[in-house]
């Protein structure tokens, strides 16, 4: 029996491992997975045993795309509420986006401010992306050396003035700088010229908003990004892909060896333009939720590996900013606590398994960020788990969410998959909607 100091054994008839789902006993010691053994393996003397029966034991989710907005816009969200919502939803690691907080994460000094604010509030392990804006090229390397996981940039206006977009020349400069130290550039890819040419109508009709953010804007931005990445041999990641028309060029670039990866989000994969009611701006985000036929193609892109991962892009705001006018309402969908059941509900309907979901929502985002201790139930990784009752259903009641603002596009939906408990480094941090005191750690790249 390995690990004389094993204090905890977690058993389930369905443990999701990188080799598939099977009955197993997971030995935990010192917050790490010591071994994954057969279900009926002999338990070390003195170890506590938790048997989840037929509930699924899967790796805790890794959400690399969360806007926590703390400090500065804490009426929108904050580390306390975001990490509680995440824990309740089966997420054990999140990476915070560099914008919408004040200050944005664009200098080392600003990073330190954010880390200080996050440290006492983090219920799950939390790390930070840096930001690449026109004025901070010289700050990128020091930020990277200070532990950010990579750099986010926009190619079109971000929505907040303290985080300006990069033009093509600035993109090339930032990308070259980041490639020079082996970093990763993650990109909000919508082309500003295509957006400027699109019809801009205000009002409550979703179709008008959709027309203002055309697929061409994404397709063109991604084409330019791939060209730059190829030229500079840089590593780039396409954030929140919505336009399925971009999939063939991404697949071709990957085959060619361009270092490009792609994420999509629960809202693009589970909600459709056709069903958005007039004035329902809780469905507004950029790029936008598109048609059902587009969604089918995104699922095909997941199935064939063109899309690497699924992350939330949780981007909340206060209720008053979700006015019924699609043109002026704040863009962003709030979903942190609901991503796992939302995706599982649609995935099972389309014939996918929880092994697929764990790959898309744990292993792949962990790999994207270089989080080698996260993202899988296997020996040597952190003992981070979600325990899920996959056949059980619930109806989304916004009042039951831990987000600061209980506005969500998923209100009233019946979803499959109830998160029974969440475990962080061997400690139960959430159980049936009850949260433990915060024990999350701040993560830095390569630590
Ligand atoms: Zn975002």
Boltz pocket constraint, residues with backbone or C-beta under 6 A from the ligand:
constraints:
  - pocket:
      binder: B
      contacts: [[A, 65], [A, 67], [A, 97], [A, 313], [A, 314], [A, 315]]
      max_distance: 6.0
